[in-house]
Amino acid sequence: MGYQTIRNLPEEEREQNRKALDEAHEAAVRRLEEFHEHEPEMTGSPARSGSTDTS
């Protein structure tokens, strides 16, 4: 469920679902940040074989 979906729920259910959505969003952001912390710096690296980048 998204925020638009829960807006018509009863107050208690809406609050419960909002908290679950907020926690899921925070967890996803943490995972992305952790992934990018361990990602090698790509500046100046040659393109992978098969790349269609012509820049």
SVG drawing of the C-alpha trace seen along z (x, -y; Angstrom):
<svg xmlns="http://www.w3.org/2000/svg" viewBox="-12 -12 52 19">
<polyline fill="none" stroke="black" stroke-width="0.4" points="0.0,0.0 1.1,-3.6 0.2,-6.8 -2.6,-7.5 -4.1,-4.1 -4.2,-4.4 -5.7,-7.9 -9.3,-6.5 -8.6,-3.9 -9.8,-4.4 -7.4,-6.6 -5.8,-3.7 -5.2,-1.6 -4.0,-4.6 -1.4,-5.5 -0.2,-1.8 0.2,-1.6 1.9,-5.1 4.5,-3.9 5.1,-0.7 5.5,-2.7 7.9,-5.1 10.0,-2.3 10.1,-0.5 11.2,-3.7 13.9,-4.4 15.2,-0.8 15.3,-1.1 17.3,-4.4 19.8,-2.8 20.3,0.2 20.9,-2.2 23.4,-4.2 25.2,-1.1 25.4,0.1 26.8,-3.1 29.3,-3.3 30.8,0.0 30.5,-0.8 33.9,-1.5 34.4,-5.1 33.5,-5.0 35.1,-8.4 37.6,-7.9 36.9,-4.2 36.6,-2.7 33.1,-1.7 32.1,2.0 32.2,4.1 29.0,4.0 28.2,0.5 26.2,-1.6 27.5,-4.9 29.0,-7.0 29.9,-10.0"/>
</svg>
